[in-house]
Amino acid sequence: MNRKMKPESLMMSYGYKPELSEGAVKCPIFQTSTFVFKSAEDGKAFFEVAYGHRAQREDEEQGLIYSRINNPDLEILENRLTLWDEAEDCAVFESGMAAITTVLLEFLSPGDLLLTSAPVYGGSDHFIKKVLPKFGIHYAEFRVGQTHEEIIEIVNATGMADKLAMVYIETPANPTNDLIDIEGSKDIARHFSTGTKEVMLAVDNTYMGPIWQHPLKHGADLVLYSATKYIGGHSDVIAGACLGSKALITRVRGLRTFLGNMASPHTGWLLLRSLETLKARMDIQARNAQHVADFLNHHPLVEKVYYIGNITEKDTALYAIKQKQCLTNGGMISFDVKGGEKEAFKFLNALQLIKLAVSLGSTESLAEHPATMTHVDVDESLRNELSITEKMVRLSIGVEHHDDIIADISQALEATR
């Protein structure tokens, strides 16, 4: 067929040659640690390319060596993941935190400064503020709504502006759904770049997945995912991914090889299965979330709803960001119950259909309490400043019928009276 097909169509076959696997219509699990070379010359050539001793020739395929370096399940998965974001290359990891930490360790050196948005996922917050400083890496932080000039002043005030190496943002932010301008963040990175040093922009796009937002198209150098979430989508696999240019991903993949935090063949196979239904699942989740948000917006026991769809033209700056970079309103909703932790816990304990568990993006709807669960390690004063208070509940909307999700939320809210 002489036409460029959509990613959701290519997810069924892209990058896989059935004739190399006995004609199997689906890619098998290549559950092997090592691969046989046809000759010693092949082994030499494969290692030369894998270790960067020479560039891969145009007519040369990267040979299989060892599953810590490459594996058919991972290579096919990485090829397919590039389609949604239109990235040059991709590296898959055994967890989202493995992807994030590998990127930060590869592109930051002792003495460097990292500029990060707030809030970010609790695990990322912990690594940036409590692990990276052990390696002599410093950080500065900015908030949603701060102007270009204010953010530049935050960096300058550190006295380390010449050491800024990366801007790291999470948008929409977990768990507040705050939006950070990706293009604006790249402008900050460019402001502090020099002729000899380019400040990079990395974006955690987990909340929107590869369907609803494409950071690389808005200036990001690297896009990161906890593939456990929407990409995996079934609460049965832990994985992560990083996408970007071939040059940058080659560096990321190089450190991955030596840290040994690549995804297993079985993980790769599970994610290949999940990619086939990714858009169908996420379309349902986005529609369901809109129904749930409409319900919560008018409920007398709900104080405030944190949902991208609630950003209107009255919120001039945020609305402009939303229109520019968000393709839907997403499937994540946080809200404040009237009361505090007692009422929030009553709500969570009364749920019947929705599961009380962390994580997000899966087929089943999930609910959790960020202040005491995913974000418990975030400084309390910062949590309160960012509205991650004891009355906040976070919902990940699944693919169940929206009437049933709403009915469960309704009866659980009544339990808070």
C-alpha positions, 0 to 999 in steps of 0.5 A: 500500500503506497501511503503513509500509515498512522502509528496505530496501524503500524503498531501491529507490524512495524519493525518485525519480519515474520520470516525471521521467526518461522512466520509467527504473526506476533514477535516471539519472546527472545528469552536468551542472554546471548546470541551466536555470531556467524563468524568472528568477523561479525562479532568484531564488527558488532562490538565496534559499532556497539561501543562507538569505535566506529559509525554504523554504515548505511547498509549495515544492520546492528548485529545482536550481541547480548541482551544487556546491549540489544534484543529483538523484542527491545529493538522492535519496541523501540522502533515502534515507540518512535512513531508517536513522537516522531523521534529518531531513536528510543531506549527502553528501560526496566522502569520509569525511574531507570530512564529518568536517573540514567538520563540525569546521570549521563548528561549531568556532571559534578558541579553542574546545575539542574533547573527543574519545575515543581511539582514533579513525581515524588521519586524524581523529586527524591533523586534530584534533591537527595541523590544527585547532591551526593555527586556534587550536582546542584538544583534550582526550582521554578513554579508554574506561572512564573515568567521567563524573566523570573525563571532566569532570575532564579537561575542567576540567583544561584550564582551558578548560571554558567553551570546550568546543564539541563532543564527538566520539566514534568508537564502536566505535573503530577498530581496537580495537572499544572502545565509548563510551557515546553517551548518556553522552557526550551527558550530558558535552555537556549538563554543559558547555552553558549557556543561550547555548551548546549543546555538541554531540555528533558520532559517527563511526558508520563501524564499525557503518554505518547498520544496526547502530547509530543514534547519533541515537536515543541523543542524538547531534546529528550522525552521520558516516560514511565512506560508502566503507565499508559504505554503498558496500560494493564498494571502488569509490567514495570518499564520506562522509555527515553526518546530523542535524537539518535546522537543523544539516545546513543549516549543514553543507551551507552550508559544503560548498557553499563548500568544494566537497567535495560528492559527484559525480553519479556517486558519488551514483549508485553509492551509490544502487545500493549502498543496495539491498543494504546490509542483505543484505550487512551481515547476511552480514558480521555472521554471518561475523564471528561465525564468524571470531571464534569461530575466532580465540578458540581459536587457539593462535597468537592472543594476544587478539581485539578483537571486540564479541561478546567483551564479556560480562556480566562486563564490566559497564559495556561490556556495558551499553553494547553491549546499549543501542546495538549491534544486532549485534556488527559485521563488524570484528575485530582480533587480536594474533598471538603475537610482534610485527611480524615475525609479523604481517607473515608472517600478512599476506603469507601471505593468499590469499583475504583482500586486504592493503589498508586500508579496510573494510566491502566485499564482499571481506575485507580485512586490514591492520596498524594500527600501521604503516598506518592509525594510523601517525601516531598518537603511538606512546606513545598507540598502545601505551597503546591496544593498537594494537601491532606485533602487532595485525592488523585484519580487515574481514570480507566476504561470502565463505563463512565456511569459506573466510575461516577456512581462509585465516586458518588457513593464514596463521597457520601461516606465523607459526610 
